Amino acid sequence: MSAEAKSRVLVVDDEAAVLLTYKLILERQGYEVVACCTSVQAIAAIEKQKFDVVLCDYSLEEQHRGFEVITAARRRDPDVPAALLTGYATKETADEAASRGIGVMFKPIEIEEFLATTSNMLRKNHEPKQEGEEDNRGPQNLRQG
């Protein structure tokens, strides 16, 4: 198992079946996964431990959004790579994510894309940044629609 595969991933989705699927897919690859179905649970988990990557549904319980979870994670670790998982992001949402260095994966997400994107985010996070180099730690609008 590679060091990358031992990374700790926070995955957040308010649909239980989707959350379980993400968790099982990531665990089969050797990742240590914390799965939460609400922003409240996710933020509580972030307060207890550091994550190597955050994968979060855009639309969560009540009026909560994935941006809240990612903001909490970045208060703890400003460099943590993160991606929103969404089926219906608007251009404004995608633009806001891009401006904040947050990737966007559009549902339904293919397993290969999900795993490749997660792996790439972790790899980029572990590469030393060159002086003056821009930080592009997330996937950028991988697939429209």
C-alpha positions as CSV (number, residue, x, y, z in Angstrom):
1,M,0.0,0.0,0.0
2,S,1.4,3.4,-0.9
3,A,1.8,6.3,1.5
4,E,-0.8,8.1,-0.6
5,A,-3.3,5.3,-0.1
6,K,-3.0,5.7,3.7
7,S,-4.2,9.3,3.5
8,R,-7.1,10.4,5.6
9,V,-10.1,11.5,3.5
10,L,-13.2,13.3,4.8
11,V,-16.2,12.6,2.6
12,V,-19.5,14.4,3.2
13,D,-22.9,13.8,1.5
14,D,-26.4,14.0,2.8
15,E,-27.6,11.0,0.8
16,A,-26.8,7.9,2.9
17,A,-26.5,5.5,-0.1
18,V,-24.2,7.9,-2.0
19,L,-22.1,8.5,1.1
20,L,-21.7,4.8,1.8
21,T,-20.7,4.2,-1.9
22,Y,-18.0,6.9,-1.7
23,K,-16.7,5.5,1.6
24,L,-16.5,1.9,0.4
25,I,-14.8,2.9,-2.9
26,L,-12.2,4.9,-1.1
27,E,-11.6,2.3,1.6
28,R,-11.1,-0.4,-1.1
29,Q,-8.2,1.8,-2.3
30,G,-6.7,1.8,1.2
31,Y,-7.7,5.3,2.2
32,E,-8.7,6.0,5.9
33,V,-12.1,7.4,5.4
34,V,-14.3,9.5,7.7
35,A,-17.8,9.8,6.3
36,C,-20.4,12.4,7.5
37,C,-23.9,13.0,6.4
38,T,-24.2,16.6,7.8
39,S,-22.1,19.7,7.8
40,V,-22.4,19.7,11.6
41,Q,-20.9,16.1,11.8
42,A,-18.2,17.0,9.3
43,I,-17.1,20.2,11.1
44,A,-17.0,18.2,14.4
45,A,-14.8,15.6,12.8
46,I,-12.5,18.4,11.4
47,E,-12.2,19.8,14.9
48,K,-10.9,16.4,16.2
49,Q,-8.5,15.5,13.4
50,K,-6.6,16.7,10.3
51,F,-7.6,15.4,6.9
52,D,-5.4,15.0,3.8
53,V,-8.3,15.8,1.4
54,V,-11.9,16.9,1.7
55,L,-14.6,15.7,-0.7
56,C,-17.9,17.4,0.1
57,D,-21.4,17.5,-1.5
58,Y,-22.3,21.1,-2.4
59,S,-25.9,21.0,-1.1
60,L,-26.2,19.6,2.5
61,E,-28.9,19.5,5.2
62,E,-31.2,22.4,5.6
63,Q,-29.5,25.4,3.9
64,H,-25.9,24.3,4.6
65,R,-23.4,24.2,1.8
66,G,-20.1,22.3,1.2
67,F,-18.2,25.6,1.2
68,E,-18.9,25.8,5.0
69,V,-17.2,22.4,5.6
70,I,-14.3,23.2,3.3
71,T,-13.8,26.6,5.1
72,A,-13.7,24.8,8.4
73,A,-11.1,22.3,7.1
74,R,-9.0,25.1,5.7
75,R,-9.1,27.0,9.0
76,R,-7.3,23.9,10.5
77,D,-5.1,23.3,7.4
78,P,-5.0,26.1,4.8
79,D,-3.4,23.8,2.2
80,V,-5.9,20.9,2.4
81,P,-7.1,20.1,-1.1
82,A,-10.9,20.0,-1.5
83,A,-13.5,19.3,-4.1
84,L,-17.3,19.9,-4.2
85,L,-19.3,17.0,-5.4
86,T,-22.5,18.2,-7.1
87,G,-25.2,17.4,-9.6
88,Y,-26.4,20.9,-10.2
89,A,-23.7,23.5,-9.6
90,T,-24.4,26.9,-11.2
91,K,-21.8,28.8,-13.1
92,E,-21.6,31.1,-10.0
93,T,-20.9,28.1,-7.8
94,A,-18.3,26.7,-10.1
95,D,-16.6,30.2,-10.4
96,E,-16.7,30.7,-6.6
97,A,-15.1,27.2,-6.1
98,A,-12.4,28.0,-8.7
99,S,-11.6,31.3,-7.1
100,R,-11.1,29.5,-3.7
101,G,-9.0,26.7,-5.2
102,I,-11.7,24.2,-4.7
103,G,-12.3,21.6,-7.4
104,V,-15.7,20.5,-8.7
105,M,-16.8,17.0,-9.7
106,F,-20.1,16.7,-11.3
107,K,-22.5,13.9,-10.4
108,P,-23.0,11.2,-11.4
109,I,-19.3,10.8,-10.9
110,E,-17.6,7.8,-12.5
111,I,-15.6,5.7,-10.1
112,E,-12.4,6.0,-12.2
113,E,-12.7,9.8,-12.3
114,F,-13.5,9.9,-8.5
115,L,-10.4,7.9,-7.6
116,A,-8.1,9.6,-10.1
117,T,-9.2,13.1,-9.0
118,T,-8.7,12.1,-5.3
119,S,-5.3,10.7,-6.0
120,N,-4.2,13.7,-8.0
121,M,-5.3,16.1,-5.3
122,L,-3.3,14.2,-2.8
123,R,-0.2,14.0,-5.0
124,K,-0.3,17.7,-5.7
125,N,-0.7,18.4,-2.0
126,H,2.5,16.4,-1.3
127,E,4.6,18.0,-4.1
128,P,6.9,20.8,-2.9
129,K,5.6,24.1,-4.3
130,Q,8.1,26.2,-6.2
131,E,8.6,29.8,-5.2
132,G,6.1,32.0,-7.0
133,E,4.2,29.0,-8.3
134,E,0.4,29.2,-8.2
135,D,-1.3,26.7,-6.0
136,N,-3.7,24.5,-8.0
137,R,-4.7,21.8,-5.6
138,G,-8.1,20.8,-6.9
139,P,-9.7,19.4,-10.0
140,Q,-11.1,22.1,-12.2
141,N,-14.6,21.6,-13.5
142,L,-13.7,18.1,-14.8
143,R,-16.9,17.4,-16.6
144,Q,-19.8,19.7,-17.4
145,G,-23.3,18.5,-16.8
